[in-house]
Amino acid sequence: MLMLCMGLLLEKKSNVWIGMEIHLKKKRITVYDCFQKESNSIDIPQVKKLTVLITNLLVESSGDEVDKVKMIPFEIEQAQGLPKTKHPFNCGIFLVKILECQSLKIGDMTKINDDNALELRRTLSCEIFNQFVDESFGK
């Protein structure tokens, strides 16, 4: 299984992040969209193009002659029951925490909310500092 996080432009004036979990064996892409505005991430052209790109990469990497017409395309599904933000600038931290909960199989994501977003950012900053910077800081 491969997890990929990428940013896509959903509106003309703001970047909204979506996450994707790509299941190579199941040929499925699960889209994680945490922006409260009703958007259908499945209809984003870049996501559809990604399914074609991944399929072509798999065909090319196999080294075998494969009939591209008979290749099963990737199915796209939208994850349900995710915490939603009212602010596009919170999408990034929401997405990081949602994917973290998903990878750790944590179902309760009620602490991921707009009221708690600043604290989530602080916590993540401290984790990054402690893990990567603390040892070399001040040397």
The first five atom37 places (N, CA, C, CB, O) and aatype in JSON, in Angstrom:
{
  "aatype": [12, 10, 12, 10, 4, 12, 7, 10, 10, 10, 6, 11, 11, 15, 2, 19, 17, 9, 7, 12, 6, 9, 8, 10, 11, 11, 11, 1, 9, 16, 19, 18, 3, 4, 13, 5, 11, 6, 15, 2, 15, 9, 3, 9, 14, 5, 19, 11, 11, 10, 16, 19, 10, 9, 16, 2, 10, 10, 19, 6, 15, 15, 7, 3, 6, 19, 3, 11, 19, 11, 12, 9, 14, 13, 6, 9, 6, 5, 0, 5, 7, 10, 14, 11, 16, 11, 8, 14, 13, 2, 4, 7, 9, 13, 10, 19, 11, 9, 10, 6, 4, 5, 15, 10, 11, 9, 7, 3, 12, 16, 11, 9, 2, 3, 3, 2, 0, 10, 6, 10, 1, 1, 16, 10, 15, 4, 6, 9, 13, 2, 5, 13, 19, 3, 6, 15, 13, 7, 11],
  "atom_mask": [
    [1, 1, 1, 1, 1],
    [1, 1, 1, 1, 1],
    [1, 1, 1, 1, 1],
    [1, 1, 1, 1, 1],
    [1, 1, 1, 1, 1],
    [1, 1, 1, 1, 1],
    [1, 1, 1, 0, 1],
    [1, 1, 1, 1, 1],
    [1, 1, 1, 1, 1],
    [1, 1, 1, 1, 1],
    [1, 1, 1, 1, 1],
    [1, 1, 1, 1, 1],
    [1, 1, 1, 1, 1],
    [1, 1, 1, 1, 1],
    [1, 1, 1, 1, 1],
    [1, 1, 1, 1, 1],
    [1, 1, 1, 1, 1],
    [1, 1, 1, 1, 1],
    [1, 1, 1, 0, 1],
    [1, 1, 1, 1, 1],
    [1, 1, 1, 1, 1],
    [1, 1, 1, 1, 1],
    [1, 1, 1, 1, 1],
    [1, 1, 1, 1, 1],
    [1, 1, 1, 1, 1],
    [1, 1, 1, 1, 1],
    [1, 1, 1, 1, 1],
    [1, 1, 1, 1, 1],
    [1, 1, 1, 1, 1],
    [1, 1, 1, 1, 1],
    [1, 1, 1, 1, 1],
    [1, 1, 1, 1, 1],
    [1, 1, 1, 1, 1],
    [1, 1, 1, 1, 1],
    [1, 1, 1, 1, 1],
    [1, 1, 1, 1, 1],
    [1, 1, 1, 1, 1],
    [1, 1, 1, 1, 1],
    [1, 1, 1, 1, 1],
    [1, 1, 1, 1, 1],
    [1, 1, 1, 1, 1],
    [1, 1, 1, 1, 1],
    [1, 1, 1, 1, 1],
    [1, 1, 1, 1, 1],
    [1, 1, 1, 1, 1],
    [1, 1, 1, 1, 1],
    [1, 1, 1, 1, 1],
    [1, 1, 1, 1, 1],
    [1, 1, 1, 1, 1],
    [1, 1, 1, 1, 1],
    [1, 1, 1, 1, 1],
    [1, 1, 1, 1, 1],
    [1, 1, 1, 1, 1],
    [1, 1, 1, 1, 1],
    [1, 1, 1, 1, 1],
    [1, 1, 1, 1, 1],
    [1, 1, 1, 1, 1],
    [1, 1, 1, 1, 1],
    [1, 1, 1, 1, 1],
    [1, 1, 1, 1, 1],
    [1, 1, 1, 1, 1],
    [1, 1, 1, 1, 1],
    [1, 1, 1, 0, 1],
    [1, 1, 1, 1, 1],
    [1, 1, 1, 1, 1],
    [1, 1, 1, 1, 1],
    [1, 1, 1, 1, 1],
    [1, 1, 1, 1, 1],
    [1, 1, 1, 1, 1],
    [1, 1, 1, 1, 1],
    [1, 1, 1, 1, 1],
    [1, 1, 1, 1, 1],
    [1, 1, 1, 1, 1],
    [1, 1, 1, 1, 1],
    [1, 1, 1, 1, 1],
    [1, 1, 1, 1, 1],
    [1, 1, 1, 1, 1],
    [1, 1, 1, 1, 1],
    [1, 1, 1, 1, 1],
    [1, 1, 1, 1, 1],
    [1, 1, 1, 0, 1],
    [1, 1, 1, 1, 1],
    [1, 1, 1, 1, 1],
    [1, 1, 1, 1, 1],
    [1, 1, 1, 1, 1],
    [1, 1, 1, 1, 1],
    [1, 1, 1, 1, 1],
    [1, 1, 1, 1, 1],
    [1, 1, 1, 1, 1],
    [1, 1, 1, 1, 1],
    [1, 1, 1, 1, 1],
    [1, 1, 1, 0, 1],
    [1, 1, 1, 1, 1],
    [1, 1, 1, 1, 1],
    [1, 1, 1, 1, 1],
    [1, 1, 1, 1, 1],
    [1, 1, 1, 1, 1],
    [1, 1, 1, 1, 1],
    [1, 1, 1, 1, 1],
    [1, 1, 1, 1, 1],
    [1, 1, 1, 1, 1],
    [1, 1, 1, 1, 1],
    [1, 1, 1, 1, 1],
    [1, 1, 1, 1, 1],
    [1, 1, 1, 1, 1],
    [1, 1, 1, 1, 1],
    [1, 1, 1, 0, 1],
    [1, 1, 1, 1, 1],
    [1, 1, 1, 1, 1],
    [1, 1, 1, 1, 1],
    [1, 1, 1, 1, 1],
    [1, 1, 1, 1, 1],
    [1, 1, 1, 1, 1],
    [1, 1, 1, 1, 1],
    [1, 1, 1, 1, 1],
    [1, 1, 1, 1, 1],
    [1, 1, 1, 1, 1],
    [1, 1, 1, 1, 1],
    [1, 1, 1, 1, 1],
    [1, 1, 1, 1, 1],
    [1, 1, 1, 1, 1],
    [1, 1, 1, 1, 1],
    [1, 1, 1, 1, 1],
    [1, 1, 1, 1, 1],
    [1, 1, 1, 1, 1],
    [1, 1, 1, 1, 1],
    [1, 1, 1, 1, 1],
    [1, 1, 1, 1, 1],
    [1, 1, 1, 1, 1],
    [1, 1, 1, 1, 1],
    [1, 1, 1, 1, 1],
    [1, 1, 1, 1, 1],
    [1, 1, 1, 1, 1],
    [1, 1, 1, 1, 1],
    [1, 1, 1, 1, 1],
    [1, 1, 1, 1, 1],
    [1, 1, 1, 1, 1],
    [1, 1, 1, 0, 1],
    [1, 1, 1, 1, 1]
  ],
  "atom_positions": [
    [[0.85, -1.17, 0.0], [0.0, 0.0, 0.0], [0.9, 1.24, 0.0], [-0.97, 0.0, 1.23], [1.93, 1.28, 0.67]],
    [[0.48, 2.21, -0.76], [1.21, 3.46, -0.86], [0.29, 4.59, -0.46], [1.78, 3.68, -2.28], [-0.84, 4.67, -0.96]],
    [[0.74, 5.47, 0.43], [-0.05, 6.62, 0.8], [0.6, 7.86, 0.22], [-0.18, 6.74, 2.34], [1.81, 8.04, 0.31]],
    [[-0.21, 8.7, -0.39], [0.3, 9.88, -1.04], [-0.53, 11.07, -0.62], [0.29, 9.71, -2.55], [-1.76, 10.99, -0.58]],
    [[0.11, 12.15, -0.32], [-0.58, 13.39, 0.05], [-0.23, 14.43, -1.0], [-0.2, 13.87, 1.5], [0.95, 14.69, -1.24]],
    [[-1.23, 15.02, -1.61], [-0.92, 16.01, -2.62], [-1.91, 17.17, -2.56], [-0.93, 15.39, -4.0], [-3.04, 17.01, -2.11]],
    [[-1.48, 18.32, -3.02], [-2.34, 19.49, -3.04], [-2.97, 19.69, -4.4], [0.0, 0.0, 0.0], [-2.3, 19.55, -5.42]],
    [[-4.22, 20.02, -4.42], [-4.92, 20.3, -5.66], [-5.7, 21.59, -5.53], [-5.86, 19.14, -6.03], [-6.17, 21.93, -4.44]],
    [[-5.83, 22.3, -6.6], [-6.58, 23.55, -6.6], [-8.05, 23.25, -6.82], [-6.05, 24.51, -7.69], [-8.45, 22.82, -7.9]],
    [[-8.88, 23.47, -5.78], [-10.3, 23.22, -5.89], [-11.07, 24.5, -6.19], [-10.83, 22.59, -4.61], [-12.18, 24.44, -6.74]],
    [[-10.52, 25.63, -5.86], [-11.14, 26.92, -6.12], [-10.12, 27.81, -6.8], [-11.69, 27.58, -4.82], [-8.92, 27.54, -6.71]],
    [[-10.56, 28.85, -7.46], [-9.64, 29.73, -8.17], [-8.75, 30.51, -7.22], [-10.41, 30.69, -9.06], [-7.61, 30.81, -7.58]],
    [[-9.22, 30.84, -6.03], [-8.47, 31.73, -5.14], [-7.79, 31.04, -3.97], [-9.38, 32.76, -4.62], [-7.06, 31.7, -3.22]],
    [[-8.0, 29.75, -3.79], [-7.36, 29.11, -2.63], [-6.97, 27.68, -2.92], [-8.29, 29.15, -1.43], [-7.64, 26.97, -3.67]],
    [[-5.86, 27.28, -2.31], [-5.43, 25.89, -2.42], [-6.08, 25.11, -1.29], [-3.89, 25.77, -2.36], [-6.07, 25.53, -0.14]],
    [[-6.63, 23.99, -1.62], [-7.22, 23.1, -0.64], [-6.53, 21.75, -0.81], [-8.78, 22.98, -0.81], [-6.44, 21.23, -1.92]],
    [[-6.04, 21.21, 0.27], [-5.33, 19.94, 0.22], [-6.29, 18.78, 0.29], [-4.32, 19.85, 1.35], [-7.27, 18.81, 1.04]],
    [[-6.0, 17.75, -0.49], [-6.71, 16.48, -0.35], [-5.64, 15.41, -0.2], [-7.67, 16.19, -1.6], [-4.5, 15.58, -0.62]],
    [[-6.02, 14.32, 0.41], [-5.1, 13.21, 0.55], [-5.62, 12.03, -0.24], [0.0, 0.0, 0.0], [-6.82, 11.91, -0.48]],
    [[-4.73, 11.17, -0.64], [-5.13, 9.98, -1.37], [-4.39, 8.77, -0.84], [-4.87, 10.15, -2.88], [-3.18, 8.82, -0.59]],
    [[-5.11, 7.72, -0.66], [-4.51, 6.44, -0.29], [-4.64, 5.57, -1.53], [-5.21, 5.78, 0.99], [-5.74, 5.28, -1.99]],
    [[-3.5, 5.15, -2.06], [-3.49, 4.39, -3.31], [-3.24, 2.93, -2.99], [-2.42, 4.95, -4.29], [-2.19, 2.57, -2.45]],
    [[-4.2, 2.09, -3.34], [-4.1, 0.65, -3.13], [-3.75, 0.02, -4.48], [-5.43, 0.04, -2.54], [-4.61, -0.13, -5.34]],
    [[-2.47, -0.36, -4.65], [-2.04, -0.88, -5.94], [-2.67, -2.23, -6.26], [-0.54, -1.01, -5.97], [-3.09, -2.47, -7.39]],
    [[-2.75, -3.12, -5.28], [-3.3, -4.45, -5.54], [-4.81, -4.42, -5.77], [-2.99, -5.38, -4.39], [-5.33, -5.14, -6.62]],
    [[-5.5, -3.59, -5.02], [-6.96, -3.5, -5.15], [-7.38, -2.57, -6.29], [-7.57, -3.01, -3.85], [-8.56, -2.52, -6.65]],
    [[-6.41, -1.85, -6.86], [-6.67, -0.87, -7.93], [-7.73, 0.14, -7.5], [-7.11, -1.58, -9.22], [-8.72, 0.36, -8.19]],
    [[-7.48, 0.73, -6.33], [-8.43, 1.7, -5.79], [-7.67, 2.88, -5.19], [-9.33, 1.04, -4.72], [-6.61, 2.72, -4.58]],
    [[-8.24, 4.06, -5.39], [-7.72, 5.28, -4.77], [-8.81, 5.82, -3.85], [-7.29, 6.35, -5.86], [-9.93, 6.09, -4.29]],
    [[-8.48, 5.96, -2.57], [-9.41, 6.55, -1.61], [-9.0, 8.0, -1.42], [-9.42, 5.77, -0.25], [-7.85, 8.3, -1.09]],
    [[-9.96, 8.91, -1.62], [-9.69, 10.34, -1.54], [-10.16, 10.86, -0.18], [-10.39, 11.11, -2.69], [-11.29, 10.59, 0.24]],
    [[-9.29, 11.6, 0.49], [-9.6, 12.21, 1.78], [-9.7, 13.72, 1.57], [-8.51, 11.85, 2.86], [-8.7, 14.38, 1.29]],
    [[-10.9, 14.26, 1.72], [-11.15, 15.68, 1.53], [-11.79, 16.2, 2.8], [-12.07, 15.94, 0.27], [-12.85, 15.71, 3.22]],
    [[-11.15, 17.19, 3.44], [-11.64, 17.66, 4.74], [-12.2, 19.07, 4.69], [-10.53, 17.62, 5.75], [-12.53, 19.63, 5.74]],
    [[-12.33, 19.64, 3.51], [-12.88, 20.99, 3.4], [-14.4, 20.92, 3.44], [-12.4, 21.69, 2.09], [-15.0, 20.1, 2.74]],
    [[-15.02, 21.77, 4.26], [-16.46, 21.7, 4.51], [-17.29, 22.04, 3.28], [-16.83, 22.61, 5.63], [-18.39, 21.52, 3.11]],
    [[-16.76, 22.91, 2.42], [-17.51, 23.26, 1.22], [-17.74, 21.98, 0.42], [-16.75, 24.33, 0.36], [-16.83, 21.17, 0.23]],
    [[-18.94, 21.81, -0.03], [-19.26, 20.58, -0.76], [-18.5, 20.53, -2.07], [-20.78, 20.49, -1.01], [-18.82, 21.24, -3.02]],
    [[-17.5, 19.7, -2.11], [-16.76, 19.46, -3.35], [-16.76, 17.97, -3.56], [-15.3, 20.05, -3.29], [-16.72, 17.19, -2.6]],
    [[-16.79, 17.58, -4.78], [-16.71, 16.16, -5.07], [-15.31, 15.88, -5.59], [-17.81, 15.72, -6.11], [-15.03, 16.08, -6.77]],
    [[-14.44, 15.43, -4.7], [-13.04, 15.21, -5.04], [-12.89, 14.17, -6.14], [-12.27, 14.78, -3.83], [-11.9, 14.17, -6.87]],
    [[-13.86, 13.3, -6.26], [-13.79, 12.25, -7.26], [-13.86, 12.86, -8.67], [-14.93, 11.23, -7.06], [-13.33, 12.28, -9.62]],
    [[-14.5, 14.02, -8.8], [-14.64, 14.64, -10.11], [-13.51, 15.61, -10.44], [-15.94, 15.36, -10.19], [-13.57, 16.3, -11.45]],
    [[-12.49, 15.68, -9.6], [-11.35, 16.56, -9.88], [-10.55, 15.92, -11.03], [-10.45, 16.77, -8.6], [-10.13, 14.77, -10.92]],
    [[-10.35, 16.66, -12.11], [-9.67, 16.07, -13.28], [-8.3, 15.49, -12.96], [-9.52, 17.11, -14.36], [-7.91, 14.47, -13.53]],
    [[-7.55, 16.13, -12.04], [-6.21, 15.63, -11.71], [-6.26, 14.24, -11.09], [-5.51, 16.6, -10.77], [-5.36, 13.43, -11.32]],
    [[-7.3, 13.95, -10.3], [-7.42, 12.63, -9.68], [-7.69, 11.58, -10.75], [-8.55, 12.61, -8.61], [-7.11, 10.5, -10.73]],
    [[-8.56, 11.91, -11.69], [-8.84, 10.98, -12.79], [-7.6, 10.74, -13.65], [-9.99, 11.52, -13.67], [-7.33, 9.62, -14.07]],
    [[-6.85, 11.81, -13.91], [-5.61, 11.68, -14.69], [-4.6, 10.82, -13.96], [-5.01, 13.06, -15.0], [-3.85, 10.06, -14.58]],
    [[-4.57, 10.93, -12.63], [-3.65, 10.12, -11.84], [-3.94, 8.64, -11.98], [-3.71, 10.54, -10.36], [-3.02, 7.82, -12.02]],
    [[-5.21, 8.27, -12.06], [-5.56, 6.85, -12.22], [-5.02, 6.31, -13.54], [-7.1, 6.65, -12.16], [-4.54, 5.18, -13.61]],
    [[-5.09, 7.12, -14.59], [-4.56, 6.71, -15.89], [-3.04, 6.62, -15.83], [-4.99, 7.71, -17.0], [-2.46, 5.66, -16.35]],
    [[-2.4, 7.61, -15.21], [-0.95, 7.61, -15.09], [-0.45, 6.38, -14.34], [-0.47, 8.88, -14.39], [0.48, 5.71, -14.78]],
    [[-1.07, 6.07, -13.2], [-0.64, 4.92, -12.4], [-0.82, 3.63, -13.2], [-1.44, 4.84, -11.08], [0.06, 2.77, -13.19]],
    [[-1.94, 3.49, -13.88], [-2.18, 2.3, -14.69], [-1.1, 2.16, -15.75], [-3.58, 2.35, -15.35], [-0.55, 1.07, -15.94]],
    [[-0.78, 3.25, -16.45], [0.27, 3.2, -17.48], [1.64, 2.88, -16.89], [0.33, 4.54, -18.23], [2.41, 2.13, -17.49]],
    [[1.95, 3.44, -15.72], [3.23, 3.14, -15.07], [3.31, 1.66, -14.7], [3.41, 4.0, -13.81], [4.37, 1.04, -14.85]],
    [[2.23, 1.1, -14.22], [2.22, -0.33, -13.87], [2.41, -1.2, -15.11], [0.9, -0.7, -13.17], [3.13, -2.2, -15.08]],
    [[1.76, -0.81, -16.2], [1.91, -1.56, -17.46], [3.36, -1.5, -17.94], [0.95, -1.0, -18.55], [3.95, -2.52, -18.28]],
    [[3.93, -0.29, -17.96], [5.3, -0.11, -18.44], [6.31, -0.83, -17.55], [5.63, 1.36, -18.52], [7.29, -1.38, -18.05]],
    [[6.08, -0.82, -16.24], [7.05, -1.44, -15.32], [6.98, -2.95, -15.33], [6.83, -0.94, -13.92], [7.92, -3.61, -14.9]],
    [[5.87, -3.52, -15.81], [5.73, -4.98, -15.8], [6.65, -5.63, -16.82], [4.29, -5.38, -16.07], [7.07, -6.77, -16.64]],
    [[6.96, -4.9, -17.91], [7.85, -5.46, -18.92], [7.17, -6.45, -19.85], [0.0, 0.0, 0.0], [7.76, -6.87, -20.85]],
    [[5.94, -6.81, -19.55], [5.21, -7.75, -20.38], [4.35, -6.98, -21.37], [4.34, -8.69, -19.52], [4.02, -5.81, -21.18]],
    [[3.99, -7.67, -22.43], [3.04, -7.09, -23.38], [1.66, -7.18, -22.75], [3.09, -7.81, -24.78], [1.17, -8.28, -22.49]],
    [[1.04, -6.05, -22.51], [-0.27, -6.0, -21.86], [-1.22, -5.24, -22.76], [-0.18, -5.34, -20.44], [-0.87, -4.2, -23.32]],
    [[-2.41, -5.76, -22.91], [-3.44, -5.08, -23.69], [-4.02, -3.97, -22.83], [-4.56, -6.08, -24.18], [-4.77, -4.24, -21.89]],
    [[-3.67, -2.71, -23.14], [-4.11, -1.58, -22.33], [-5.62, -1.44, -22.31], [-3.5, -0.3, -22.83], [-6.18, -0.9, -21.35]],
    [[-6.28, -1.9, -23.34], [-7.74, -1.82, -23.39], [-8.36, -2.73, -22.33], [-8.27, -2.19, -24.79], [-9.41, -2.41, -21.77]],
    [[-7.71, -3.86, -22.06], [-8.24, -4.82, -21.09], [-7.79, -4.54, -19.66], [-7.82, -6.21, -21.48], [-8.23, -5.21, -18.72]],
    [[-6.9, -3.55, -19.49], [-6.45, -3.21, -18.14], [-7.61, -2.69, -17.31], [-5.32, -2.16, -18.2], [-8.4, -1.86, -17.78]],
    [[-7.72, -3.16, -16.1], [-8.78, -2.7, -15.2], [-8.37, -1.34, -14.66], [-9.06, -3.73, -14.04], [-7.31, -1.22, -14.04]],
    [[-9.19, -0.31, -14.88], [-8.81, 1.01, -14.37], [-8.96, 1.09, -12.85], [-9.68, 2.1, -15.04], [-9.67, 0.28, -12.24]],
    [[-8.29, 2.05, -12.27], [-8.41, 2.27, -10.83], [-9.79, 2.84, -10.52], [-7.29, 3.21, -10.32], [-10.3, 3.69, -11.25]],
    [[-10.37, 2.36, -9.46], [-11.64, 2.92, -9.0], [-11.32, 4.0, -7.98], [-12.58, 1.8, -8.39], [-10.36, 3.89, -7.22]],
    [[-12.14, 5.05, -7.98], [-11.94, 6.16, -7.05], [-13.11, 6.2, -6.08], [-11.79, 7.52, -7.81], [-14.27, 6.17, -6.49]],
    [[-12.79, 6.26, -4.78], [-13.84, 6.38, -3.78], [-13.51, 7.53, -2.84], [-14.02, 5.06, -2.99], [-12.34, 7.84, -2.62]],
    [[-14.52, 8.15, -2.3], [-14.32, 9.26, -1.37], [-14.54, 8.73, 0.05], [-15.29, 10.45, -1.69], [-15.57, 8.12, 0.35]],
    [[-13.57, 8.99, 0.91], [-13.68, 8.57, 2.31], [-14.83, 9.32, 2.97], [-12.34, 8.83, 3.08], [-15.06, 10.5, 2.71]],
    [[-15.55, 8.62, 3.82], [-16.71, 9.18, 4.5], [-16.42, 9.38, 5.98], [-17.94, 8.27, 4.31], [-15.52, 8.75, 6.54]],
    [[-17.2, 10.27, 6.61], [-17.11, 10.46, 8.05], [-15.88, 11.19, 8.53], [0.0, 0.0, 0.0], [-15.45, 11.0, 9.68]],
    [[-15.29, 12.01, 7.69], [-14.08, 12.74, 8.07], [-14.42, 14.04, 8.77], [-13.21, 13.02, 6.84], [-15.47, 14.63, 8.5]],
    [[-13.55, 14.5, 9.66], [-13.74, 15.83, 10.24], [-13.61, 16.87, 9.12], [-12.7, 16.11, 11.38], [-12.8, 16.72, 8.21]],
    [[-14.42, 17.92, 9.2], [-14.42, 18.95, 8.16], [-14.0, 20.29, 8.75], [-15.82, 19.07, 7.5], [-14.29, 20.6, 9.9]],
    [[-13.32, 21.08, 7.93], [-12.94, 22.42, 8.33], [-13.7, 23.45, 7.5], [-11.41, 22.63, 8.17], [-14.08, 23.19, 6.35]],
    [[-13.94, 24.6, 8.09], [-14.59, 25.7, 7.39], [-13.57, 26.56, 6.66], [-15.42, 26.56, 8.37], [-13.93, 27.39, 5.82]],
    [[-12.28, 26.37, 6.98], [-11.22, 27.25, 6.49], [-10.23, 26.47, 5.63], [-10.5, 27.93, 7.66], [-9.67, 25.47, 6.09]],
    [[-10.0, 26.9, 4.4], [-9.06, 26.17, 3.54], [-7.66, 26.09, 4.12], [-9.0, 26.82, 2.18], [-6.94, 25.12, 3.85]],
    [[-7.24, 27.08, 4.92], [-5.89, 27.05, 5.49], [-5.72, 25.97, 6.55], [-5.55, 28.4, 6.08], [-4.59, 25.68, 6.94]],
    [[-6.81, 25.37, 7.03], [-6.7, 24.26, 7.99], [-6.66, 22.9, 7.31], [-7.86, 24.3, 8.96], [-6.45, 21.88, 7.97]],
    [[-6.86, 22.86, 6.0], [-6.91, 21.57, 5.3], [-5.63, 20.76, 5.48], [-7.17, 21.8, 3.82], [-5.69, 19.54, 5.66]],
    [[-4.49, 21.42, 5.44], [-3.22, 20.71, 5.55], [-3.07, 19.97, 6.87], [0.0, 0.0, 0.0], [-2.75, 18.78, 6.89]],
    [[-3.29, 20.67, 7.98], [-3.15, 20.03, 9.3], [-4.23, 18.97, 9.51], [-3.21, 21.09, 10.43], [-3.96, 17.92, 10.09]],
    [[-5.45, 19.24, 9.04], [-6.51, 18.23, 9.13], [-6.1, 16.97, 8.39], [-7.85, 18.79, 8.57], [-6.24, 15.86, 8.89]],
    [[-5.58, 17.17, 7.19], [-5.2, 16.03, 6.36], [-4.08, 15.22, 6.99], [-4.78, 16.5, 4.98], [-4.14, 13.99, 7.0]],
    [[-3.06, 15.89, 7.51], [-1.95, 15.18, 8.16], [-2.49, 14.33, 9.32], [-0.87, 16.18, 8.67], [-2.12, 13.16, 9.46]],
    [[-3.34, 14.92, 10.14], [-3.87, 14.2, 11.3], [-4.84, 13.08, 10.88], [-4.58, 15.18, 12.26], [-4.85, 12.01, 11.5]],
    [[-5.64, 13.32, 9.86], [-6.56, 12.27, 9.37], [-5.77, 11.09, 8.85], [-7.48, 12.83, 8.25], [-6.09, 9.94, 9.18]],
    [[-4.73, 11.34, 8.04], [-3.93, 10.24, 7.51], [-3.15, 9.54, 8.62], [-2.97, 10.76, 6.44], [-2.93, 8.32, 8.55]],
    [[-2.72, 10.29, 9.63], [-2.05, 9.69, 10.77], [-3.01, 8.75, 11.51], [-1.51, 10.78, 11.74], [-2.65, 7.62, 11.84]],
    [[-4.23, 9.22, 11.76], [-5.24, 8.37, 12.42], [-5.55, 7.16, 11.56], [-6.54, 9.17, 12.68], [-5.7, 6.05, 12.09]],
    [[-5.65, 7.35, 10.26], [-5.95, 6.25, 9.36], [-4.86, 5.19, 9.41], [-6.13, 6.76, 7.93], [-5.15, 3.99, 9.49]],
    [[-3.59, 5.62, 9.37], [-2.49, 4.66, 9.38], [-2.36, 3.93, 10.71], [-1.19, 5.36, 9.05], [-1.91, 2.79, 10.76]],
    [[-2.77, 4.61, 11.81], [-2.7, 3.98, 13.13], [-4.01, 3.28, 13.51], [-2.37, 5.02, 14.19], [-4.14, 2.74, 14.61]],
    [[-4.97, 3.29, 12.58], [-6.28, 2.66, 12.77], [-7.03, 3.26, 13.97], [-6.11, 1.15, 12.97], [-7.66, 2.55, 14.75]],
    [[-6.94, 4.59, 14.09], [-7.67, 5.32, 15.14], [-8.95, 5.84, 14.52], [-6.8, 6.5, 15.73], [-8.91, 6.64, 13.58]],
    [[-10.08, 5.41, 15.03], [-11.37, 5.78, 14.45], [-11.93, 7.09, 14.97], [0.0, 0.0, 0.0], [-12.68, 7.77, 14.27]],
    [[-11.59, 7.44, 16.2], [-12.14, 8.65, 16.81], [-11.3, 9.86, 16.43], [-12.21, 8.51, 18.36], [-10.19, 10.05, 16.93]],
    [[-11.83, 10.68, 15.52], [-11.11, 11.86, 15.07], [-11.82, 13.14, 15.51], [-10.95, 11.84, 13.55], [-11.71, 14.18, 14.85]],
    [[-12.54, 13.07, 16.61], [-13.32, 14.23, 17.06], [-12.44, 15.4, 17.51], [-14.23, 13.83, 18.19], [-12.89, 16.54, 17.52]],
    [[-11.19, 15.12, 17.89], [-10.3, 16.21, 18.32], [-9.7, 16.97, 17.13], [-9.17, 15.65, 19.18], [-9.0, 17.97, 17.32]],
    [[-9.98, 16.52, 15.93], [-9.55, 17.24, 14.74], [-10.7, 18.17, 14.36], [-9.16, 16.27, 13.55], [-11.66, 17.76, 13.7]],
    [[-10.58, 19.43, 14.78], [-11.64, 20.41, 14.49], [-11.03, 21.8, 14.43], [-12.76, 20.35, 15.57], [-9.89, 22.01, 14.83]],
    [[-11.82, 22.75, 13.93], [-11.32, 24.12, 13.76], [-10.91, 24.76, 15.09], [-12.37, 24.98, 13.09], [-9.95, 25.53, 15.14]],
    [[-11.63, 24.46, 16.17], [-11.3, 25.03, 17.48], [-9.95, 24.52, 17.99], [-12.39, 24.7, 18.49], [-9.28, 25.2, 18.77]],
    [[-9.56, 23.33, 17.56], [-8.36, 22.68, 18.04], [-7.2, 22.77, 17.03], [-8.66, 21.22, 18.36], [-6.12, 22.24, 17.3]],
    [[-7.41, 23.41, 15.88], [-6.42, 23.41, 14.8], [-5.08, 24.01, 15.21], [-6.97, 24.16, 13.6], [-4.03, 23.47, 14.87]],
    [[-5.11, 25.12, 15.93], [-3.86, 25.75, 16.35], [-3.06, 24.82, 17.26], [-4.16, 27.08, 17.08], [-1.84, 24.71, 17.13]],
    [[-3.73, 24.15, 18.17], [-3.04, 23.2, 19.06], [-2.48, 22.02, 18.26], [-4.01, 22.69, 20.15], [-1.39, 21.54, 18.57]],
    [[-3.2, 21.55, 17.25], [-2.69, 20.48, 16.4], [-1.4, 20.91, 15.69], [-3.75, 20.06, 15.35], [-0.46, 20.13, 15.58]],
    [[-1.37, 22.17, 15.22], [-0.17, 22.7, 14.57], [1.01, 22.77, 15.56], [-0.46, 24.1, 13.99], [2.13, 22.4, 15.22]],
    [[0.73, 23.25, 16.77], [1.79, 23.35, 17.79], [2.35, 21.97, 18.12], [1.26, 24.02, 19.06], [3.57, 21.78, 18.19]],
    [[1.47, 21.03, 18.31], [1.89, 19.66, 18.64], [2.74, 19.07, 17.53], [0.67, 18.78, 18.89], [3.78, 18.47, 17.8]],
    [[2.31, 19.24, 16.29], [3.07, 18.71, 15.16], [4.43, 19.39, 15.06], [2.29, 18.9, 13.85], [5.43, 18.73, 14.79]],
    [[4.48, 20.69, 15.29], [5.75, 21.43, 15.27], [6.7, 20.89, 16.33], [5.51, 22.93, 15.49], [7.89, 20.7, 16.06]],
    [[6.18, 20.64, 17.52], [7.02, 20.1, 18.6], [7.51, 18.7, 18.27], [6.24, 20.08, 19.93], [8.67, 18.37, 18.53]],
    [[6.65, 17.88, 17.69], [7.05, 16.52, 17.3], [8.18, 16.58, 16.27], [5.84, 15.74, 16.73], [9.16, 15.84, 16.37]],
    [[8.03, 17.45, 15.28], [9.06, 17.58, 14.24], [10.36, 18.09, 14.86], [8.59, 18.55, 13.12], [11.43, 17.56, 14.56]],
    [[10.28, 19.1, 15.73], [11.47, 19.63, 16.38], [12.17, 18.55, 17.2], [11.1, 20.83, 17.27], [13.38, 18.35, 17.09]],
    [[11.4, 17.85, 18.03], [11.98, 16.82, 18.9], [12.6, 15.68, 18.1], [10.92, 16.28, 19.85], [13.62, 15.12, 18.51]],
    [[12.0, 15.33, 16.99], [12.48, 14.19, 16.22], [13.66, 14.54, 15.32], [11.36, 13.63, 15.38], [14.56, 13.72, 15.15]],
    [[13.67, 15.73, 14.75], [14.67, 16.02, 13.74], [15.66, 17.13, 14.08], [13.98, 16.37, 12.49], [16.77, 17.13, 13.56]],
    [[15.28, 18.06, 14.94], [16.12, 19.22, 15.15], [16.77, 19.22, 16.53], [15.32, 20.46, 14.97], [17.88, 19.74, 16.67]],
    [[16.14, 18.68, 17.52], [16.56, 18.8, 18.91], [18.03, 18.42, 19.13], [15.68, 17.93, 19.78], [18.74, 19.14, 19.83]],
    [[18.48, 17.33, 18.54], [19.84, 16.88, 18.78], [20.89, 17.85, 18.25], [20.05, 15.52, 18.15], [21.94, 18.04, 18.87]],
    [[20.61, 18.47, 17.12], [21.6, 19.35, 16.52], [21.39, 20.81, 16.88], [21.58, 19.19, 15.02], [22.17, 21.67, 16.48]],
    [[20.34, 21.12, 17.63], [20.01, 22.51, 17.95], [21.05, 23.08, 18.93], [18.58, 22.61, 18.56], [21.34, 22.47, 19.96]],
    [[21.59, 24.2, 18.6], [22.53, 24.88, 19.49], [23.95, 24.41, 19.39], [0.0, 0.0, 0.0], [24.8, 24.87, 20.16]],
    [[24.25, 23.52, 18.49], [25.65, 23.04, 18.36], [26.47, 24.0, 17.56], [25.7, 21.68, 17.71], [27.66, 23.76, 17.35]]
  ]
}
